[in-house]
């Protein structure tokens, strides 16, 4: 299910900027993990 950052912010009771920041960081971590798996 796709939710907008606004909907996520309302659900988690945090501001929209925090949602965008967390999503950005999560994507960075995921990319790093995928790169590490590819180097094995």
C-alpha positions as CSV (number, residue, x, y, z in Angstrom):
1,X,0.0,0.0,0.0
2,X,1.5,3.3,-1.0
3,X,1.1,6.3,1.3
4,X,2.1,9.9,0.8
5,X,4.6,11.5,3.2
6,X,1.7,13.6,4.5
7,X,-0.3,10.4,5.3
8,X,2.7,8.7,6.9
9,X,3.4,11.8,9.0
10,X,-0.2,11.9,10.3
11,X,-0.1,8.2,11.1
12,X,3.2,8.4,13.0
13,X,2.4,11.8,14.5
14,X,5.6,13.3,13.2
15,X,6.2,16.1,10.8
16,X,6.4,15.6,7.0
17,X,10.1,16.7,6.9
18,X,11.0,13.9,9.3
19,X,9.2,11.4,7.2
20,X,11.1,12.5,4.1
21,X,14.4,12.4,6.0
22,X,13.7,8.9,7.3
23,X,12.8,7.6,3.9
24,X,15.9,9.1,2.3
25,X,18.1,7.6,5.0
26,X,16.4,4.2,4.7
27,X,17.0,4.2,0.9
28,X,20.7,5.0,1.4
29,X,21.1,2.1,3.9
30,X,19.3,-0.2,1.5
31,X,21.6,0.8,-1.4
32,X,24.7,0.3,0.8
33,X,23.5,-3.2,1.8
34,X,22.7,-4.2,-1.8
35,X,26.2,-3.0,-2.9
36,X,27.8,-5.1,-0.1
37,X,25.9,-8.2,-1.2
38,X,27.0,-7.7,-4.7
39,X,30.7,-7.6,-3.7
40,X,30.6,-11.0,-2.1
